Amino acid sequence: MNLDALRSERRKWLGWKNIAPLRTLLDALPEIETTCQFTDVITVSGEIDAALSKQIYETAMALRPWRKGPFQLFDTYIDSEWNSALKYNLLSPHFDLKGKRVADVGCNNGYYMFRMLSQQPEKIVGFDPSPLFLTQFDFVNHFIKSDICYELLGIEHLAFYEEKFDTVFCLGVLYHRSDPVSALKSLKKGMVKGGELYLDTFMIDGDEEVALTPHKTYSKIPNIYFVPTIPALKNWCYRAGFSQVEVLEITKTTPDEQRKTDWIEGESLENFLDPNNPDLTVEGYPAPKRLYIRAVL
């Protein structure tokens, strides 16, 4: 696979009629000195005047919806739909990225990658084929000035990437894949021997090696294909070639983690659950519960 040709083709996506005006807004941002903190709220601070403060706020609003965060960019607080700090803080005690080559597959706007900077990895590469998410990343990184590499590529391209990774994150992606075992194989092919995969996905309770296959939607999400039990997910990993699978955590999605804010457009968790029974989705399936695993190659 010629990734350079694919990269060139996908860079053209930044000229789409809904993306090009956003890129123009980014081009208008001045270069300024900043101080950054990579804690629960990724914070960028520095000396700016009222006009620039307004420009930053208006640019951030134009880039909605913000799914991951939160970010504090000078006077602008981006209160994202997901409080992504909860997921990062759940996983962070389980990994050490110092000196590692790290991939974040399905990296969205880069929140998790920015958080990873404090651990001093050798390299961070994000994979996500969304020109909007790349534009959000570029907006934040304009002020942070990190050397994170963001690729407009997907999980299926990891096997062909020019280098292999010590640690791979794949958070909230697997249930969007119609062939989860093939997706796990693609992740495996992007890793060094002994590499670690950190993955989270929707799950259902049960001891059998089975998966829920939603008819049309799950929590109003149309592209959810399989929601496995823990034994089923473990079997997928073993079939993909991983040697060890460790369950790190199981959490139920709550409004503390996902909710509607002024920084998104449309519905959120409260609209996805049965109004008479929050333990069920609007379709009658078990309400979203997430399984976090560490798999070793």
C-alpha positions, -999 to 999 in steps of 0.1 A, spaced: 0 0 0 14 34 -10 7 55 21 23 86 7 -1 86 -22 -30 81 3 -17 109 25 -16 133 -5 -51 123 -15 -65 127 20 -49 161 25 -72 173 -2 -101 167 23 -89 198 40 -103 217 10 -138 204 15 -164 232 16 -172 226 53 -135 223 63 -117 249 41 -132 279 60 -121 264 93 -85 261 79 -87 298 70 -95 306 106 -65 286 117 -42 304 92 -53 337 107 -41 329 142 -9 347 153 22 331 168 25 338 205 45 325 235 26 301 256 28 280 288 11 246 287 -1 221 314 -11 186 305 -34 177 334 -71 169 335 -79 202 317 -53 207 290 -44 243 296 -27 269 274 -19 303 289 -1 334 278 -4 372 273 -32 380 249 -54 410 243 -92 412 241 -92 410 203 -72 378 202 -92 363 231 -124 369 210 -107 354 179 -97 322 198 -132 318 212 -149 323 178 -125 299 161 -131 273 188 -169 277 184 -167 273 147 -149 240 152 -178 223 170 -186 197 179 -159 191 205 -163 154 216 -131 150 236 -116 173 262 -117 196 282 -94 223 270 -86 257 286 -72 279 258 -65 312 275 -99 327 284 -118 300 264 -129 269 282 -140 241 258 -164 220 278 -164 189 256 -192 163 254 -169 137 270 -149 144 302 -120 125 287 -99 129 318 -119 101 335 -108 76 309 -72 88 308 -69 87 346 -84 52 347 -58 39 323 -27 59 332 -17 39 363 -13 9 340 12 23 315 46 39 313 53 57 280 88 71 287 109 65 257 82 46 239 69 49 204 31 54 209 1 52 185 -33 65 193 -57 49 168 -90 69 166 -73 98 183 -101 124 177 -88 159 185 -57 146 203 -67 151 239 -52 118 250 -20 124 230 -15 158 246 -19 142 280 7 116 270 33 143 265 40 146 302 53 110 302 80 119 276 74 92 250 99 90 221 72 96 196 34 99 194 15 93 162 -23 98 160 -45 80 134 -79 93 125 -94 99 91 -115 129 101 -105 163 87 -126 181 113 -107 163 142 -74 170 125 -84 207 123 -93 207 160 -59 192 168 -41 217 146 -60 245 164 -49 234 199 -14 224 187 -9 258 171 -4 270 207 11 239 223 36 234 194 42 197 201 59 174 176 29 149 177 24 134 142 -13 133 131 -21 110 102 -54 111 83 -53 73 83 -74 46 99 -70 13 118 -67 -6 86 -35 13 76 -15 5 108 -2 -28 93 14 -8 64 28 20 85 65 28 81 73 20 118 61 -3 145 49 9 180 57 -2 215 23 9 228 -10 13 209 -42 29 222 -75 21 206 -102 37 226 -138 37 215 -131 23 180 -136 -15 180 -174 -14 181 -174 7 149 -157 -21 130 -178 -47 112 -149 -72 115 -135 -68 150 -110 -97 147 -95 -82 115 -93 -48 132 -74 -64 161 -51 -81 136 -44 -47 120 -34 -33 154 -12 -63 161 7 -58 128 15 -22 138 32 -34 170 66 -47 181 69 -81 197 60 -77 234 41 -45 226 11 -34 246 -24 -26 233 -48 -6 255 -84 -9 243 -118 0 255 -151 -10 239 -188 -14 248 -196 -47 265 -225 -67 278 -226 -89 309 -224 -127 305 -201 -157 309 -208 -170 274 -186 -162 244 -212 -142 226 -218 -107 213 -249 -84 209 -255 -75 173 -278 -45 173 -304 -44 145 -300 -8 134 -287 13 162 -272 10 197 -278 41 219 -289 58 187 -255 52 171 -259 35 137 -224 21 132 -222 -2 162 -217 -38 150 -208 -60 179 -210 -56 217 -192 -86 233 -191 -102 266 -157 -103 283 -150 -140 272 -159 -130 236 -136 -100 235 -107 -121 249 -113 -148 222 -112 -121 196 -78 -109 209 -64 -144 211 -76 -152 175 -59 -120 164 -26 -132 178 -23 -116 212 -8 -138 239 -21 -121 271 -53 -103 278 -59 -85 311 -92 -68 322 -83 -35 337 -117 -20 345 -154 -21 337 -174 12 339 -209 23 332 -212 55 312 -228 82 333 -236 119 328 -204 127 347 -185 114 317 -208 122 288 -234 149 285 -246 177 262 -228 210 265 -227 242 245 -196 228 227 -215 201 208 -245 202 185 -272 175 188 -280 149 214 -259 132 241 -262 104 267 -295 115 283 -311 112 249 -297 78 242 -312 60 273 -347 49 280 -363 78 299 -382 53 321 -353 30 327 -317 43 326 -304 7 326 -316 4 290 -309 22 258 -338 37 239 -337 6 217 -341 -17 248 -306 -30 249 -284 -29 280 -272 6 287 -236 14 277 -209 -2 298 -172 0 289 -146 -27 292 -109 -17 294 -83 -42 286 -45 -45 282 -34 -70 255 2 -81 250 16 -93 217 
